[in-house]
């Protein structure tokens, strides 16, 4: 029994000792998962639609989309154009977004998925920076780039000026571009 207790004590003492060389190393695997992200910026500071007397005035408003995924969704809104950049002055009627034209999207290296039309019908009212206007639903685009969507996108919007006695001057408003990532 003495020998058994002595052997057990010796085994216990030996197991609690740390044996190490003068140097050592260990390796641990690490990982990180990159999340989907997107940035949308205006393609320029402002967009000049030119001059008009009567009729439609249209513009292809440039934006830049950078996403690390190839499938994205777009939506847009456009305000009516207000004289003197003042949507609160009821004296002069605005130049209205043309409902019949809808809002169209085009991309340098991408197309609508599922054979969808490039243009969406006006489907809702909107306010951008205090300027009332119109908006459309969402359209899905896929990039031809390798698993990313980093390219120029144009929003085509038209406004209708039917008044032959519309007071001359500058009429202005906004175009808003919304984009979201579609996760696989």
ZIQUICOR-V747558 format. One record per residue. N is the residue number from 0. RES is the residue in one small letter. PSI is psi in degrees with one decimal (* if undefined). Layout:
# ZIQUICOR-V747558
n=N res=RES psi=PSI
n=N res=RES psi=PSI
This chain:
# ZIQUICOR-V747558
n=0 res=x psi=-38.1
n=1 res=x psi=-42.6
n=2 res=x psi=-35.5
n=3 res=x psi=-43.6
n=4 res=x psi=-41.3
n=5 res=x psi=-42.4
n=6 res=x psi=-42.5
n=7 res=x psi=-41.1
n=8 res=x psi=-41.6
n=9 res=x psi=-42.3
n=10 res=x psi=-44.3
n=11 res=x psi=-43.8
n=12 res=x psi=-41.2
n=13 res=x psi=-34.1
n=14 res=x psi=-23.5
n=15 res=x psi=-7.9
n=16 res=x psi=143.6
n=17 res=x psi=124.5
n=18 res=x psi=129.0
n=19 res=x psi=152.0
n=20 res=x psi=173.4
n=21 res=x psi=-22.1
n=22 res=x psi=160.5
n=23 res=x psi=168.6
n=24 res=x psi=164.6
n=25 res=x psi=152.5
n=26 res=x psi=135.2
n=27 res=x psi=129.2
n=28 res=x psi=137.5
n=29 res=x psi=158.4
n=30 res=x psi=159.7
n=31 res=x psi=146.7
n=32 res=x psi=125.2
n=33 res=x psi=122.8
n=34 res=x psi=156.9
n=35 res=x psi=140.4
n=36 res=x psi=160.6
n=37 res=x psi=148.3
n=38 res=x psi=136.2
n=39 res=x psi=129.0
n=40 res=x psi=152.3
n=41 res=x psi=145.4
n=42 res=x psi=-16.0
n=43 res=x psi=172.4
n=44 res=x psi=-37.5
n=45 res=x psi=169.3
n=46 res=x psi=122.4
n=47 res=x psi=117.8
n=48 res=x psi=-4.7
n=49 res=x psi=-144.7
n=50 res=x psi=152.2
n=51 res=x psi=148.6
n=52 res=x psi=-58.4
n=53 res=x psi=156.6
n=54 res=x psi=-161.8
n=55 res=x psi=139.5
n=56 res=x psi=123.9
n=57 res=x psi=154.4
n=58 res=x psi=148.1
n=59 res=x psi=97.8
n=60 res=x psi=122.3
n=61 res=x psi=140.1
n=62 res=x psi=162.7
n=63 res=x psi=129.4
n=64 res=x psi=128.8
n=65 res=x psi=113.6
n=66 res=x psi=148.0
n=67 res=x psi=28.8
n=68 res=x psi=153.4
n=69 res=x psi=-15.5
n=70 res=x psi=126.7
n=71 res=x psi=165.1
n=72 res=x psi=142.9
n=73 res=x psi=149.4
n=74 res=x psi=162.6
n=75 res=x psi=161.4
n=76 res=x psi=152.4
n=77 res=x psi=135.4
n=78 res=x psi=162.0
n=79 res=x psi=164.4
n=80 res=x psi=126.1
n=81 res=x psi=137.0
n=82 res=x psi=133.6
n=83 res=x psi=20.7
n=84 res=x psi=34.3
n=85 res=x psi=95.5
n=86 res=x psi=-7.2
n=87 res=x psi=-5.0
n=88 res=x psi=111.0
n=89 res=x psi=-3.7
n=90 res=x psi=-37.0
n=91 res=x psi=121.9
n=92 res=x psi=145.4
n=93 res=x psi=166.1
n=94 res=x psi=118.6
n=95 res=x psi=147.7
n=96 res=x psi=135.3
n=97 res=x psi=106.7
n=98 res=x psi=-36.8
n=99 res=x psi=-29.3
n=100 res=x psi=-25.3
n=101 res=x psi=-162.3
n=102 res=x psi=130.9
n=103 res=x psi=153.1
n=104 res=x psi=141.2
n=105 res=x psi=149.7
n=106 res=x psi=152.0
n=107 res=x psi=-49.1
n=108 res=x psi=47.4
n=109 res=x psi=160.3
n=110 res=x psi=156.8
n=111 res=x psi=142.2
n=112 res=x psi=159.2
n=113 res=x psi=22.9
n=114 res=x psi=18.2
n=115 res=x psi=154.2
n=116 res=x psi=148.9
n=117 res=x psi=-20.8
n=118 res=x psi=140.3
n=119 res=x psi=143.9
n=120 res=x psi=151.0
n=121 res=x psi=129.3
n=122 res=x psi=-3.0
n=123 res=x psi=163.7
n=124 res=x psi=153.7
n=125 res=x psi=160.6
n=126 res=x psi=124.9
n=127 res=x psi=117.2
n=128 res=x psi=37.6
n=129 res=x psi=1.4
n=130 res=x psi=113.5
n=131 res=x psi=149.7
n=132 res=x psi=-150.7
n=133 res=x psi=159.7
n=134 res=x psi=170.2
n=135 res=x psi=169.8
n=136 res=x psi=-152.1
n=137 res=x psi=146.4
n=138 res=x psi=138.3
n=139 res=x psi=132.3
n=140 res=x psi=146.9
n=141 res=x psi=138.1
n=142 res=x psi=149.4
n=143 res=x psi=-0.6
n=144 res=x psi=162.1
n=145 res=x psi=95.2
n=146 res=x psi=36.7
n=147 res=x psi=164.0
n=148 res=x psi=90.7
n=149 res=x psi=95.5
n=150 res=x psi=173.5
n=151 res=x psi=142.6
n=152 res=x psi=137.5
n=153 res=x psi=137.9
n=154 res=x psi=115.1
n=155 res=x psi=119.5
n=156 res=x psi=143.5
n=157 res=x psi=147.1
n=158 res=x psi=149.3
n=159 res=x psi=123.9
n=160 res=x psi=91.7
n=161 res=x psi=-4.7
n=162 res=x psi=113.1
n=163 res=x psi=-13.7
n=164 res=x psi=26.2
n=165 res=x psi=128.0
n=166 res=x psi=132.8
n=167 res=x psi=160.8
n=168 res=x psi=-176.1
n=169 res=x psi=129.3
n=170 res=x psi=133.8
n=171 res=x psi=164.4
n=172 res=x psi=-157.2
n=173 res=x psi=154.5
n=174 res=x psi=129.0
n=175 res=x psi=134.8
n=176 res=x psi=121.2
n=177 res=x psi=139.5
n=178 res=x psi=147.6
n=179 res=x psi=153.2
n=180 res=x psi=142.7
n=181 res=x psi=115.7
n=182 res=x psi=141.5
n=183 res=x psi=*
